[in-house]
């Protein structure tokens, strides 16, 4: 993904730059990229509406966010693809809301997870970095290890990290366990 993981240090990031750095950091186990995504005192709130995954409700500070969503996360999961659905936000944005979908597999068990929810972003006006992020996890489906090739075949053909929801839905593999996620995303919020 050339050109999307770093930007010149003398330019203020756009909202899309900050979001993209977060996604690349999380999905590719690059905690250093969170310095290009979040303010040092950023806050993360998690609202988990499923018993299939657990996160603390509040995490304060960029270092703690990086530990939770990059370092610790990547100790447990691999093959992580997170998509923001729709178009990127305008360059200068105070806030942005978008749906998301993630596909990942557990390192230990090989179980695959496909989840979705909503991101609510707030950006610092002086830096363009994320000041606060509220992640709502609405669905998290567990799928057996043998479906990984179908999932990877699907997500590697989608535009990353910004994906039109209709394309994601149109190209989804025919797996019954995906239906709750696809139905949620079919409503586009």
Beta strands, then each sheet from edge to edge (+ up, - down):
strand 1: 38-48
strand 2: 58-60
strand 3: 77-85
strand 4: 95-106
strand 5: 112-123
strand 6: 130-143
strand 7: 162-163
sheet 1: 2+ 1- 6- 5+ 4- 3+ 7+
end
